[in-house]
């Protein structure tokens, strides 16, 4: 692993920590969802999803831009570095990623989901039909001198969390 990759994993870890800092993790059942870039191993999208609201269906909580360009194994490492865990498979202990397909704009997109294990919570097994069309919540990363935050833009603008450091 290169020094740059280690820095990118650290940036993703920080974004995950900020994003989950305001969540009730037991009720939310968080998961990381990623999409590969064509047939390459690098990721084109990385997002945090969870079950929230009156009807707890899977919803996109925020994007994790530091995960773009990484590999799935590096996303796993960033998750472990936050103190969260996930189900593993095989002797090498890789994450148990679920895959599903969403049809958008006339073509299929193949997504992978890594459900995060939260102490005291029961694992949630969503069906493929629940992932037909994601709910999009526009997010942005706002960086200020020495501080950074993930902000959810919408009718009610609110910060999900604030951490010292920066997303570079």
N, C-alpha and C positions, 0 to 999 in steps of 0.2 A: 504494500500500500504506500502510495506517495504521501508526501507532506500535505499537498493540496487536497487529496482525498480525505485525509484525517481532519483537515480544517472544515471541509464540506460536511462531514459526518457530525462534527461539533456544532456547526451552524444548524443542521437539521435537528439535532438533539435539543438545542435551545428553542427552536420554533415549536417543537412538540411540547416542551415544558410550558411555554407561554400559552399555547392553545388549550392545554388541559388544565391549566391552573384555576380557571373559573368554572370547571365542570364538576357535577356530582357524578363521579366516575361509575359508581355502582349502578345508578339508574341509566346512565348514558350508553353503556356498552360500546366504548370507542373502538374504532378500527382504522387502520391505515389502508387506503386504496391507492393503487398505482396503475399506470398504463405505460407499456413499453413503447419505444419509438420504433415503429415498423417491426422488423425482425431483429433489431439490435437489442442488446442487453441493457442499454442505458434507458432510463425512464423519461418519458415525455411529460408525465403528470404525477403528482404526489399530493394526496389530500387526506384530511382527517374527517372521518364520518362518525356519526353516532345516532342514537335513538333518543329524540327529544320531542316535547310537545304533548298535547292531549292524546293524540293517536301516535304512539311511539313507532313510527316508521323510520327506516334509515334516511338520514339527511346529511348533506354535505355541511360540515361545520366551518371548515376553512381550508384554503390551499396551503401547501407546505412547499414553497418555491425552492428551498434549499435541496429538496429531494430530486429535483429535475437533473438529469444527467448522471445520477448515481445508479448503482446496481441494487437489486433487491436485498442482497446480503448486507450491504452497507446501511440500508434502511433498518434492517433487523438490528444491526449494531447500535444505531442511534437510539432505537427504542429501548434496548437493554441499558444503554447509558443513562436513560431518564429514570431508571428504576422500575419500569413496567416490564411485564413478561408476555409471552405468547406461547401457544402450543407448538411443539416441535415434532419433527418427523425424522426417522433414520438415526443412525449412530453419530452422524456429524452434527446433529442438533439444529438443523436449518428450520426456519419457520414453516408452519403449516399454512401455506397460502391457498385460499379458495379462488377459483377463477369463474368468471361469468362474462357474458357478451351483451353489449347494449348496441342497438341499431340506431345510428344517428346519421342524418343527412345522406341516407341511401347506402351507407356502408356499416359494417360491424366493427365495433371497437371492443377489444378484449381487455378486460380489467382483472386485476388481482387484488384480493383483500386479505389483510392480516389482522384478525380479531385480537385485540389486546386483552390480556387476562387481568382482572382487577380483583384483589383480595375481597372475599365476601360476595362476589357476584357470580351468577350462573352464566356459563357461556351461552351466547345467543347464536342460533343457526338460521340465518335468513335464507329464504328461498330465492332462487334466481329470478322469480317474477317480481319480487319486491324491488329489484334494482333496475327496472325498466327505464325510468327517466329520473335522473337525480334532480333534487331541488338545489338551485344555484343561489348561493349567498355570496355576493361580490365581496372580496376581501382585498386588503392592501396592507403592505408593510410600511410603517412610518418609522423612519430612523432619525433620531435627534442625537446631538453630541453626547455619546456615552450611554444612551438609552434607546430602546427599540420596543415597539409594541405591534401586535396584530390588531387591526381595527376592522370591525364589521361595519360596512357602509349600508345604509338602508334608511327606512323611515325613522327608526330609533337607532342612532349611532351610539355604539358602546364599545368599550375596550374589553377584550377577552382577558388581557393580562399585561403586565408590564415587568420587564426584566432588565437588569443592568447588562451591558454588553452591546454588541452590534451584530447585524446580519450583513456580512460582506460577501 
